[in-house]
Amino acid sequence: MPVRTSEAEWKGTLREGSGTMKVGSTAFEGAYGFGSRFEEAPGTNPEELIAAAHAGCFSMALSGGLGGAGTPPTRIHTTARVHIERGETGFSITKIELNTEGEVPGIDQAAFEAAAQKAKDGCPVSRALAAVAEITVSAKLL
């Protein structure tokens, strides 16, 4: 199985410094800083990349589960919202919300919700993050 690699570089102090993150495939490289991570300043942040990874993993897992059940989707669209909060011991990711919509001929809302829950529980990124955050899923069949 492949091993995936990404990298980051930080220069300077926590508040005044700046950094870049780059995925190994070179498909993405972005600047980040204290303001883009803990405030609303422009730039990316690690949590945004976690959200993208989780949305991508979940969408593929849901598509695979639906296809394996004989109801392949036409389209799955997922938004992941990663919550980061300051606590007594520092910042933590406390919750991840997966909001997904799917076009899936031949199933009803209940079946779609069940497939989404199964995908959330089985997606490798969900499993990796389950120990550090509450992960919820909201599924809407279109």
TABEL-V429343 format. One record per residue. PHI is phi in radians with two decimals (* if undefined). PSI is psi in whole degrees, -180 to 180 (999 if undefined). NEAR is the number of other C-alpha atoms within 10 Angstrom. Layout:
BEGIN
phi: (PHI/PHI)
psi: (PSI/PSI)
near: (NEAR/NEAR)
END
This chain:
BEGIN
phi: (*/-1.25/-1.95/-1.72/-2.31/-2.37/-2.54/-2.51/-2.34/-2.15/-2.19/1.72/-1.36/-1.00/-1.43/-1.71/-1.34/-2.65/-2.63/-2.35/-2.17/-2.50/-1.44/-1.03/-1.34/1.14/-1.26/-2.54/-2.51/-2.56/-1.55/-2.55/-2.75/-0.99/-1.13/-1.35/-1.63/-1.96/-2.30/-1.98/-1.26/-1.13/2.10/-1.73/-2.90/-1.02/-1.16/-1.12/-1.23/-1.08/-1.05/-1.11/-1.09/-1.18/-1.07/-1.16/-1.11/-1.07/-1.05/-1.17/-1.11/-1.15/-1.05/-1.12/-1.14/-1.12/-1.10/-1.13/-1.54/1.54/-2.26/-1.10/-1.37/-1.43/-2.78/-2.24/-2.24/-2.23/-1.97/-1.94/-2.01/-1.72/-1.68/-2.07/-2.37/-1.55/-2.14/-1.08/-1.81/2.07/-1.42/-2.51/-1.38/-1.89/-2.81/-2.29/-1.84/-1.79/-2.00/-2.20/-2.22/-2.48/-1.82/-2.38/-1.08/1.59/-2.26/-1.86/-1.02/-1.08/-1.17/-1.15/-1.07/-1.12/-1.15/-1.14/-1.10/-1.11/-1.14/-1.06/-1.22/-1.77/-1.08/-0.99/-1.24/-1.03/-1.11/-1.18/-1.63/-1.02/-1.31/-1.95/-2.71/-1.37/-2.06/-2.02/-2.34/-2.15/-2.11/-2.21/-1.47/-1.66)
psi: (147/156/129/143/138/171/159/150/136/135/128/-169/170/-52/-37/-12/-179/162/176/148/143/132/151/-31/-5/15/-20/136/131/152/147/161/-179/-45/-39/-17/-45/-3/-156/26/158/155/176/-172/161/-37/-35/-38/-37/-43/-44/-44/-43/-44/-42/-45/-48/-45/-42/-42/-41/-44/-44/-42/-44/-44/-41/-26/4/10/71/139/153/-36/140/130/125/136/130/131/114/122/128/132/151/129/-170/-31/10/-165/143/149/120/-20/146/125/122/118/116/147/143/145/108/99/139/5/165/177/-43/-42/-38/-44/-41/-42/-38/-42/-43/-40/-41/-44/-29/-15/132/-36/-40/-45/-38/-34/-11/-31/-18/-7/155/130/122/158/136/123/131/120/129/999)
near: (3/4/4/8/9/12/10/14/11/14/11/9/9/10/10/10/12/17/16/17/19/16/15/12/10/8/7/11/15/13/17/21/22/18/16/17/17/14/9/9/12/12/15/19/20/13/15/17/15/17/20/17/15/27/25/18/20/31/25/16/21/25/23/17/19/20/13/10/10/11/16/18/18/10/12/19/14/22/17/22/20/22/16/16/12/11/9/6/6/7/11/14/15/15/18/23/20/22/17/21/18/21/16/20/12/10/15/11/14/12/13/21/17/12/20/28/17/15/23/25/18/16/19/15/18/21/12/11/16/15/9/12/18/15/20/15/18/13/19/16/17/12)
END
